[in-house]
Amino acid sequence: PAHPAYVLYTSGSTGRPKGVEVPHSALANVLGALRDHLGSGPDDRWLGLTSLSFDISAVELLLPLISGGRVVLVPEGGHRDGPALLGLIDHHRVTHVQATPSGWRLLLDAGLGDDAAGLTALSGGEALPPALAAELGTVSKRLVNVYGPTETTIWSTLAEPAVGDDGQVLIGEPLANTRAYVLDGRLRPVPYGLPGELYLGGAGLAHGYRHRPGLTATRFVPDPYGPAGARLYRTGDLVRRLPDGGLVCIGRSDNQVKVRGHRIELGEIEARLASHPSVAQAAAAVHGADGERRLSAYVVPAGPAPTAQELHAHLAAALPAAAVPATYTVLEAFPLTPNGKLDRAALPEPVPARGPAPGGGAGTGSDPTIDAVLAIWREVLELDDLGCDEDLFDLGGHSLTITAIAARIHRTLGVDLPFDVFFDAPTVRGIAAAVTALRKE
């Protein structure tokens, strides 16, 4: 049981791939735990969807083997063909499909609906957006949200139902023979409801990184709460434990960025973006050199695309000003790695959404307030061809932009504008009207 079942190479931060050595005992544990939870048997038909370079493929191939079920193999390259996948699911009466949220979005966009009424859907590999969870929960018989790093063998926790009473997407509770701790930087337990790093232990742990003892020692640490010789894996994921013991993932401890002196958690931005009802998928990134770094948001819409103003207001209501992105880019689909995960390096450079300058670019000549506000916007945004009806947030405006504009309006026009005005009327014409109204009070 302790002999290696496989070595799976994952990307490393230094560019050198690291080989995770997984023993037979760990693989047997996760398969047995999933078999028991799902009630797997000979009537199960799994879609063999995932590339062999992604460890979750072992569930699709081996769980049917130990439970008497069968596998419907997807032809090479077929994992990107939504209609073809739906045809396989329907023709072979597939009962179980496991996919990343990006993969599920592909199937839903291809028309997954009534043909999923008897389907057990497993979602993992990436954070499951609330809107996607709601949609999947509606069309499938069962929705199970699964979570786990390669170093703890495929899946370590599961949540069914996947969404809690408060609308949060859960990663649930540990599988059989698995221990989960929420700890602070000194390996002390964090109180329920507060964020901490997730550490995993138990039967699912890998041996470590093949021929990398130093790296293994930094990620696989002694378990101060387990039996002698027990180890824990530092996942790097920030979680909160709910009163019922379930876990909610809130981002990465090592996915922090520094923008204008503020430490910002990209996962928190993405989670908040994904909670918008018009957003199916969300991502955040940082662009620009030091001193000029700007946060950028990317969304795949769930229906009509939300405006930059709507997304900005949605984030500003819950996040500190420094964590609100400056640009919002709508994409038809996110670029994916061969394993079906978001390819952050392939996200396009953000471009402010501008057409011809509406309202003209030379001022009005008849309203001195509009002309004064327009001159201030041009100075702050460094845009000579700015029109009177262009949206500030479409132009890449953010909290510091608003602060600069408001300060210049105070110095030039003698009016103190509240921040809310910029969200309610984010155009030169709208701000000029607000200035005129405040002058009359």
LUMDO-246427 format. One record per residue (C-alpha): x, y, z; residue in one letter. Coordinates in steps of 0.2 Angstrom, whole numbers, plus 5000, padded with zeros to 4 digits. Layout:
<sites>
XYZa/...
</sites>
This chain:
<sites>
500050005000p/501450125003a/502250104986h/501950244974p/500450224963a/500950374951y/501950524950v/501050684944l/502050834939y/501351004943t/501951174939s/503151264951g/503351444955s/505151434949t/504751364932g/505351194937r/503951064938p/503850964954k/503350774954g/502050734967v/502250554973e/500550474978v/500550304986p/499250164982h/498550185000s/498050364997a/497250324980l/496250184987a/495650295002n/494950434991v/494150304979l/493350214993g/492750375001a/491950434985l/491150264982r/490350254999d/489750434998h/489050424980l/488250254983g/489150194967s/488650024959g/488549934943p/487250054936d/488450194936d/489050264919r/490450394921w/491050514907l/492950494904g/493150674901l/494750724909t/496550724902s/497750594910l/498850734915s/497550794928f/497450684943d/495550694944i/495450574929s/495850434941a/494150454948v/493250434931e/494350284926l/494550194943l/492950224953l/491950124940p/493249994941l/493049964959i/491149974959s/490649874944g/490150034933g/490750074916r/491650224908v/491150314892v/492750384885l/492750554876v/493750554860p/495350654859e/495050834859g/493150804862g/493250894879h/493051064870r/491551014860d/490051044871g/488750984859p/489750824856a/489850794874l/487950814877l/487750684863g/488850564872l/487950594889i/486250564881d/486650414870h/487550324883h/486350374897r/487850444907v/487450454926t/489050544933h/490050684926v/491550764934q/492250934927a/492951094932t/491751244933p/492451304916s/491951134909g/490251144917w/489951314909r/490451234892l/489151104894l/487751224900l/488151344886d/487951194874a/486151164881g/486351044896l/484651034903g/483250904903d/484550774898d/485450804915a/483950764926a/484650604931g/486450664932l/487650674947t/488750824944a/490450834953l/491351004951s/493051034957g/494851104952g/494251284953e/493151384964a/491351354960l/490451524956p/488751544965p/487851574949a/488551424941l/488151314957a/486351374956a/486151334938e/486951164940l/485951124955g/484351164945t/484751044930v/485650904939s/484950764951k/486450794963r/487750924964l/489350884974v/490751014976n/492350934978v/494051004984y/495850944985g/497650984980p/498650854970t/499750834986e/498250764996t/497750644982t/496350714971i/494950764982w/495050795001s/493350875005t/491650874998l/490050975000a/488250914996e/487251024996p/488651134988a/487751294993v/487451345011g/485851425018d/486751595016d/487151574998g/488951535000q/489751394990v/490451265002l/491951155000i/491151055014g/491950925026e/493450805025p/493250635017l/493450475027a/495150465036n/495550645032t/495950785044r/495650965040a/496351105051y/496151295050v/497751365057l/498651535059d/500451565055g/500951485071r/499951325068l/498651375081r/496851335077p/495851485071v/494151525079p/492651475069y/492151615057g/493851685055l/495051655040p/496551545042g/497551435031e/496951255027l/498051115032y/497650935027l/498150765035g/497650585035g/497650445023a/497650555008g/499350635010l/500650604996a/502450555000h/503050724995g/503950794979y/505050664971r/506850694973h/506450864981r/506750835000p/506951025004g/505351074995l/504450925003t/504950985020a/504251165017t/502551105012r/502350945022f/502550985040v/502350885057p/500550875063d/500550945081p/498750875084y/498950705076g/499850535081p/501750525082a/502450545065g/500950615057a/501150755044r/500050895037l/500050975020y/500051165019r/498751205005t/499051385004g/497151415003d/496251525015l/494651465022v/493351495036r/492551365046r/490651385048l/489651345064p/489151175058d/490951125054g/490851155035g/492251245026l/492151395014v/493651435003c/494051625002i/495651634992g/497451594992r/498651645005s/500051664992d/498951754979n/499151924987q/499752064977v/500252244982k/499452384973v/499852564979r/500552504995g/498952394999h/499052205001r/497652134991i/496951964990e/496451924972l/495351774977g/494251894988e/493952004972i/493551854962e/492351784974a/491451954976r/491351974957l/490651794955a/489251834967s/488551964955h/486951884947p/487551934929s/489251854931v/489551664927a/491451674929q/492651794937a/494551824937a/495651964943a/497352014939a/498652154941v/499452244926h/500752384925g/502452414932a/502852454950d/502052624955g/500752614941e/500052444945r/498152434942r/496952294946l/495952224932s/494352124932a/493751994919y/492051914918v/491051794908v/489251854909p/487751744913a/486651824900g/486652004896p/488352074900a/488452184916p/489152364914t/490752414921a/489752534932q/488752394939e/490252284943l/491152434951h/489752474962a/489452294967h/491252274972l/491352444981a/489952404992a/490952255000a/492752284997l/494052425002p/494352554989a/496052494985a/495352324981a/494152384968v/494852354950p/495152494938a/494552404922t/493252274918y/493452164903t/491952054897v/492451894888l/491451764879e/492451624888a/494051624898f/495651544891p/495951374898l/497551264901t/497551094894p/496851034911n/495351144910g/495851274922k/495951464920l/497551514910d/497951684919r/499451714908a/498251714893a/497051844899l/497051994887p/497852154892e/496352264899p/495852404887v/494652544893p/492952514883a/492852674872r/491952714856g/491852884848p/491753014862a/489953034865p/489353214868g/490853284858g/492553314863g/492753504864a/491553554878g/489853634876t/490353824874g/488753864883s/488853784900d/490453834909p/490153704923t/490253564910i/491753644902d/492653654919a/492253474924v/492753414907l/494453504908a/494753414925i/494253244919w/495453264904r/496853314915e/496653174928v/496253044915l/497553114902e/496253094888l/496153244876d/494753184866d/493553144881l/491753164878g/490453234890c/489453064891d/490852934893e/490752824908d/492152854920l/492252674924f/492352624906d/493852734905l/494752644918g/494252754933g/494452694951h/494452754969s/496052864967l/495352934951t/493752994959i/494753064974t/495853164962a/494353224952i/493353274968a/494853364975a/495153474959r/493253514958i/493353574976h/494853684972r/494153744955t/492253754958l/492153764977g/491053614979v/491253454989d/490553304980l/490153144989p/490852984982f/489152914979d/488853044965v/490152964954f/489252794955f/487552874952d/488152984937a/489852934931p/489953054916t/490553234914v/488753294911r/488153194926g/489453264938i/489253444931a/487353424935a/487753374953a/488953524955v/487553644949t/486353564961a/487453574976l/487853754972r/485953794973k/485753714991e/
</sites>
